[in-house]
Amino acid sequence: MKLSICIPTFNRPKHLLNCLNSIYLAKKNSDISFEVCVSDNGSDYDVEKITEKYDNKIKITLNKNRENLGYHPNLLKTTHLASGEYVWGIGDDDLLMPDSLKKINTLFKKYPYVDFFCNNSYNLNYKFLNSFDKPFDTKNLPKKMEKFSKKKESFECPFWDLIDYNIAFDFLNLNCLNIYKRQMWIENIKHVNQELLKDRRPWSNFENTHAHIKIYANAFKNSKAFFNSDPITVNLCGVREWNDLYPFIEIVRLPEILDYYRSKGLDFKRYVINKNYSLRNFMNYFLKILFLGKKGGLNYVNFYRHIFLNLLYPNVYLSVFKFIFRKIKKILN
C-alpha cells in the first residue's frame, strides 16, 4: 500500500460524505494504491451509513470511539489504522481535487527519497457547496479559488526550509497540506505527552493543539522535503466550531510552534523572521482575548512567555498601527 488517507471525524456527516466522494472521484484519474482510514470520535449519528456507501468503490477502514477523545488522540488512531508507506491526514471537511491522487503518485515516483511533502491547497467558503446536490461533485468547483500558499514555485529542500510564512503562515499546522513517511511518524509519537493529550478542553495546551507539530519536528528535522505549489486539496473555510479561539491560536499557539521548532534545530534567523510575522496581529488579537475572557482562551495565556517575551518583536508595536489603519480604511469605504 503506497498511501493511507487518514480522516479523523466528529459530527460532520455532510462534510464527511463530500470528502469521501472527492476521494472516489480522484481515484478514477489515478492508479495509485491507497486506502482510507476513518476514525469517528463518538459522533451522535451512524458514521457507518456514510462509509458503507463507498465500500465497493474505495478501501475504507473504520474505527469508532465510544466517546470524544479530542482531535489529536483521534488523529493518532487513524495513523495506527494505516498500512501505507505514506500518510496523508486530512480533515473531514477537506476535498481532494479531481487530479490530486495522480499528481501525488507522480511526486512519489519522481522523489522517492523525500520523506515529507507539503502541498498547496485552495481556500473555499463551505457555503458554496450548499447549492449543489449531495454528495458534492468536485467538477463543480469554481474555476478560480484563492490559494492557501502564495509561493508560486515548487522545490526540493531540507525540512526546515518549509518553515516560512510565505509557504504556510501557520508553519505546517494545517495537517491536510502534509504527506509524510508513516514509519517515521509512528517512531516519533513517543515525543508527545500522552497525559496532556487527555485534556479535552479545546486547545488548552500545546500538546492537544499541536501534537502533530512535535512529531513532525522530531521525525523529519534531518529529512529531505518538497514543497508542491500546485494545490491538490480544497480547504473549506467557515466550518470551525472554535472561532472565538482563533485570535488565541494565532498569537499564542502559532508562535509556540516556532519556539518548539527552534528547540529542535530551526536556525535562529529563520526563527526570528517567522516569529515576528506570527505577531503581526498581536495587539488587536490580544484585546479580543481580554474581551472574550475564558471563552477566548485568556485562562491559557502565560503572561511571561506569551506576552512579555514577545515584546522584543517589532510587529507587536506595528500591529497597533495596522489595526488603526484597517479601521480608518473600513470607515472611509
C-alpha positions as CSV (number, residue, x, y, z in Angstrom):
1,M,0.0,0.0,0.0
2,K,1.5,3.3,-1.1
3,L,-0.7,5.9,0.6
4,S,-3.0,6.0,3.6
5,I,-5.5,8.9,3.7
6,C,-6.4,9.3,7.3
7,I,-9.6,11.1,8.3
8,P,-10.5,11.9,12.0
9,T,-14.2,12.9,12.1
10,F,-16.8,14.1,14.5
11,N,-20.4,15.1,13.9
12,R,-19.9,16.4,10.3
13,P,-21.9,13.9,8.2
14,K,-22.5,16.0,5.2
15,H,-18.8,17.1,5.1
16,L,-17.5,13.5,5.5
17,L,-19.8,12.4,2.7
18,N,-18.4,15.1,0.4
19,C,-14.9,14.3,1.4
20,L,-15.2,10.6,0.7
21,N,-16.9,11.4,-2.7
22,S,-14.0,13.6,-3.7
23,I,-11.5,10.8,-2.9
24,Y,-13.6,8.4,-5.0
25,L,-13.6,10.9,-7.9
26,A,-9.9,11.4,-7.6
27,K,-9.3,7.6,-7.7
28,K,-10.8,7.5,-11.2
29,N,-7.9,9.5,-12.5
30,S,-5.1,7.6,-10.9
31,D,-3.8,4.0,-10.4
32,I,-2.1,4.7,-7.1
33,S,-2.5,2.0,-4.4
34,F,-4.2,3.7,-1.4
35,E,-6.6,3.2,1.5
36,V,-8.8,5.4,3.6
37,C,-8.7,5.2,7.4
38,V,-11.6,6.9,9.2
39,S,-11.8,7.3,12.9
40,D,-15.1,8.6,14.4
41,N,-14.8,10.4,17.7
42,G,-18.2,9.3,19.2
43,S,-20.5,11.2,16.8
44,D,-24.2,11.2,17.5
45,Y,-25.1,9.7,14.1
46,D,-24.2,6.4,12.4
47,V,-20.9,7.1,10.5
48,E,-21.1,3.6,9.0
49,K,-24.1,4.6,6.9
50,I,-21.8,7.1,5.2
51,T,-18.7,5.0,4.8
52,E,-20.6,1.9,3.6
53,K,-21.8,3.9,0.5
54,Y,-18.1,3.7,-0.7
55,D,-17.3,0.2,0.5
56,N,-17.2,-1.1,-3.1
57,K,-15.5,2.0,-4.5
58,I,-12.5,2.6,-2.2
59,K,-10.8,0.6,0.5
60,I,-12.1,2.0,3.9
61,T,-11.1,1.0,7.4
62,L,-13.4,2.5,10.1
63,N,-12.8,2.9,13.8
64,K,-15.5,4.1,16.1
65,N,-14.5,5.6,19.5
66,R,-17.1,5.2,22.2
67,E,-16.6,8.8,23.3
68,N,-14.9,12.0,22.0
69,L,-11.2,11.6,22.8
70,G,-10.2,15.0,21.3
71,Y,-8.8,15.8,17.9
72,H,-5.2,14.6,18.3
73,P,-5.9,11.3,20.0
74,N,-8.3,10.6,17.2
75,L,-5.8,11.6,14.6
76,L,-3.3,9.2,16.1
77,K,-6.0,6.4,15.9
78,T,-6.2,6.9,12.2
79,T,-2.4,6.6,11.7
80,H,-2.4,3.4,13.7
81,L,-5.0,2.0,11.4
82,A,-2.9,2.9,8.4
83,S,-0.6,0.5,6.5
84,G,0.6,2.8,3.7
85,E,4.2,3.9,3.1
86,Y,3.0,7.5,3.3
87,V,0.3,9.0,5.5
88,W,-1.9,12.0,4.5
89,G,-4.0,13.3,7.4
90,I,-6.9,15.3,6.0
91,G,-10.0,16.9,7.7
92,D,-13.4,15.5,7.2
93,D,-14.3,18.9,5.7
94,D,-11.5,18.8,3.1
95,L,-11.9,17.9,-0.6
96,L,-9.4,16.3,-2.9
97,M,-9.0,17.9,-6.3
98,P,-10.0,15.5,-9.2
99,D,-6.4,15.0,-10.3
100,S,-4.8,15.1,-6.8
101,L,-4.0,11.4,-6.5
102,K,-2.5,11.4,-9.9
103,K,-0.2,14.3,-9.0
104,I,0.8,12.7,-5.7
105,N,1.7,9.5,-7.4
106,T,3.9,11.4,-9.8
107,L,5.7,13.1,-6.9
108,F,6.2,9.8,-5.2
109,K,7.8,8.3,-8.3
110,K,10.0,11.4,-9.0
111,Y,11.2,12.0,-5.4
112,P,11.3,8.5,-3.7
113,Y,14.0,9.8,-1.3
114,V,11.7,12.7,0.1
115,D,10.2,12.0,3.5
116,F,7.9,15.0,3.8
117,F,5.7,16.7,1.1
118,C,4.0,20.0,1.8
119,N,1.3,20.6,-0.8
120,N,-0.6,23.8,-1.6
121,S,-4.4,23.9,-1.2
122,Y,-7.3,26.1,-2.3
123,N,-9.5,28.1,0.2
124,L,-13.2,28.0,-0.4
125,N,-16.2,29.0,1.8
126,Y,-18.2,25.9,2.6
127,K,-21.4,27.7,1.8
128,F,-20.5,27.4,-1.9
129,L,-21.4,23.7,-1.7
130,N,-24.9,24.3,-0.4
131,S,-26.5,24.9,-3.8
132,F,-25.4,21.6,-5.2
133,D,-26.7,18.1,-4.8
134,K,-25.1,15.8,-2.1
135,P,-22.5,14.4,-2.3
136,F,-20.8,17.3,-3.9
137,D,-19.1,16.6,-7.3
138,T,-15.7,18.3,-7.5
139,K,-16.2,19.0,-11.2
140,N,-18.4,21.9,-9.9
141,L,-15.6,23.6,-8.1
142,P,-15.1,27.3,-9.1
143,K,-12.6,27.9,-11.8
144,K,-10.8,30.5,-9.7
145,M,-10.1,29.9,-6.0
146,E,-7.7,31.6,-3.6
147,K,-4.6,29.6,-2.9
148,F,-3.5,28.9,0.7
149,S,0.1,29.5,-0.1
150,K,1.2,32.4,-2.3
151,K,4.6,30.6,-3.1
152,K,4.5,30.1,-6.8
153,E,7.4,27.7,-7.4
154,S,7.7,24.1,-6.3
155,F,11.1,23.0,-4.9
156,E,13.0,20.3,-3.0
157,C,14.6,21.4,0.2
158,P,15.7,20.5,3.7
159,F,12.7,20.1,6.1
160,W,13.5,23.3,8.0
161,D,13.2,25.4,4.8
162,L,9.5,24.7,4.8
163,I,9.2,26.9,7.9
164,D,8.4,30.0,6.0
165,Y,5.3,32.2,6.3
166,N,5.3,32.5,2.6
167,I,4.8,28.8,2.3
168,A,2.4,28.3,5.2
169,F,1.5,31.2,7.5
170,D,0.7,28.6,10.2
171,F,4.0,26.8,9.9
172,L,2.7,23.4,8.7
173,N,-0.1,23.4,11.3
174,L,-2.8,22.7,8.7
175,N,-2.5,19.0,8.5
176,C,-4.2,18.4,5.2
177,L,-1.2,20.1,3.4
178,N,1.2,17.4,4.5
179,I,2.1,13.9,3.3
180,Y,4.9,12.0,5.1
181,K,6.5,8.7,5.7
182,R,4.3,6.7,8.0
183,Q,7.1,4.7,9.8
184,M,9.0,7.9,10.7
185,W,5.7,9.4,12.1
186,I,5.0,6.2,14.2
187,E,8.5,6.1,15.6
188,N,8.2,9.7,16.9
189,I,4.8,9.6,18.5
190,K,6.8,8.9,21.7
191,H,7.7,12.6,21.8
192,V,4.0,13.5,22.5
193,N,3.0,13.8,26.2
194,Q,0.0,11.4,26.3
195,E,-1.2,12.8,29.6
196,L,-1.6,16.3,28.2
197,L,-3.4,14.9,25.3
198,K,-6.1,13.7,27.6
199,D,-7.1,17.2,28.4
200,R,-10.3,17.7,26.3
201,R,-10.6,21.4,26.7
202,P,-10.1,22.9,23.2
203,W,-6.5,24.0,22.6
204,S,-5.8,24.2,26.4
205,N,-2.2,23.2,26.0
206,F,0.5,22.9,23.3
207,E,0.1,19.1,23.1
208,N,-3.7,18.9,22.4
209,T,-3.3,21.8,19.9
210,H,-0.1,20.8,18.1
211,A,0.8,17.2,18.8
212,H,1.4,16.6,15.1
213,I,3.9,19.5,15.1
214,K,6.0,17.8,17.8
215,I,6.0,14.6,15.7
216,Y,7.0,16.5,12.5
217,A,9.8,18.3,14.2
218,N,11.4,15.2,15.7
219,A,10.7,12.8,12.8
220,F,11.7,15.0,9.8
221,K,14.2,17.5,11.1
222,N,17.0,15.9,9.2
223,S,14.9,14.9,6.2
224,K,14.6,15.9,2.5
225,A,11.3,17.7,1.9
226,F,9.4,19.0,-1.1
227,F,7.0,21.9,-1.5
228,N,4.4,21.4,-4.1
229,S,2.9,24.8,-5.2
230,D,0.2,23.1,-7.2
231,P,-3.0,22.8,-5.0
232,I,-4.3,19.3,-4.6
233,T,-7.0,19.9,-1.9
234,V,-9.7,22.4,-1.2
235,N,-9.7,23.6,2.4
236,L,-13.3,24.6,3.3
237,C,-13.4,27.8,5.3
238,G,-16.1,28.7,7.9
239,V,-16.6,25.2,9.3
240,R,-14.7,25.8,12.6
241,E,-16.6,25.3,15.8
242,W,-13.9,27.2,17.7
243,N,-13.9,30.7,16.0
244,D,-13.7,32.5,19.4
245,L,-10.4,30.9,20.0
246,Y,-8.8,31.9,16.7
247,P,-7.1,35.1,18.0
248,F,-5.6,32.9,20.8
249,I,-4.4,30.3,18.3
250,E,-2.7,32.9,16.1
251,I,-0.8,35.0,18.7
252,V,-0.2,32.3,21.4
253,R,-0.2,28.8,19.9
254,L,1.4,29.6,16.5
255,P,4.4,31.4,18.0
256,E,4.8,28.4,20.3
257,I,5.2,26.2,17.2
258,L,8.2,28.3,16.2
259,D,9.6,28.0,19.8
260,Y,9.4,24.3,19.6
261,Y,11.0,24.1,16.1
262,R,13.8,26.3,17.4
263,S,14.4,23.8,20.2
264,K,14.7,21.1,17.6
265,G,17.1,22.8,15.2
266,L,15.4,25.6,13.3
267,D,18.1,28.2,12.6
268,F,18.0,31.5,14.6
269,K,17.5,33.8,11.6
270,R,14.5,31.8,10.2
271,Y,13.1,31.6,13.7
272,V,13.2,35.4,14.3
273,I,11.8,36.3,10.9
274,N,8.9,34.0,11.2
275,K,8.2,34.7,14.9
276,N,8.0,38.4,14.1
277,Y,5.5,37.6,11.3
278,S,3.4,35.5,13.6
279,L,2.8,38.5,15.8
280,R,1.5,40.8,13.1
281,N,-1.9,41.0,14.7
282,F,-0.7,40.8,18.2
283,M,-2.3,43.9,19.8
284,N,-5.8,43.7,18.4
285,Y,-6.0,39.9,18.9
286,F,-4.8,40.3,22.5
287,L,-7.5,42.8,23.1
288,K,-10.0,40.3,21.7
289,I,-8.8,37.6,24.0
290,L,-9.1,40.0,27.0
291,F,-12.6,40.9,25.9
292,L,-13.7,37.3,25.5
293,G,-12.0,36.1,28.7
294,K,-12.1,32.3,29.2
295,K,-14.2,31.9,26.0
296,G,-11.3,33.4,24.1
297,G,-8.6,31.3,25.9
298,L,-7.4,34.0,28.4
299,N,-7.0,31.4,31.1
300,Y,-4.4,29.6,29.0
301,V,-2.3,32.7,28.5
302,N,1.1,32.8,30.3
303,F,1.9,36.5,30.6
304,Y,5.6,36.0,30.8
305,R,6.0,33.5,27.9
306,H,3.2,34.7,25.7
307,I,3.2,38.5,26.3
308,F,6.4,39.8,28.0
309,L,8.9,37.8,25.8
310,N,7.1,38.8,22.6
311,L,7.6,42.5,23.4
312,L,11.0,42.0,21.7
313,Y,9.5,41.8,18.3
314,P,8.7,44.9,16.2
315,N,5.3,43.6,14.9
316,V,3.9,43.7,18.4
317,Y,4.0,47.5,18.1
318,L,3.4,47.8,14.4
319,S,0.2,45.7,14.9
320,V,-1.3,48.8,16.6
321,F,-0.8,50.9,13.6
322,K,-2.0,48.1,11.3
323,F,-5.2,47.8,13.3
324,I,-5.8,51.6,13.3
325,F,-5.2,51.8,9.5
326,R,-7.7,49.0,8.9
327,K,-10.3,50.7,10.9
328,I,-9.8,54.0,9.1
329,K,-9.9,52.2,5.8
330,K,-13.1,50.5,6.7
331,I,-14.8,53.8,7.8
332,L,-13.7,55.5,4.6
333,N,-15.1,52.7,2.5
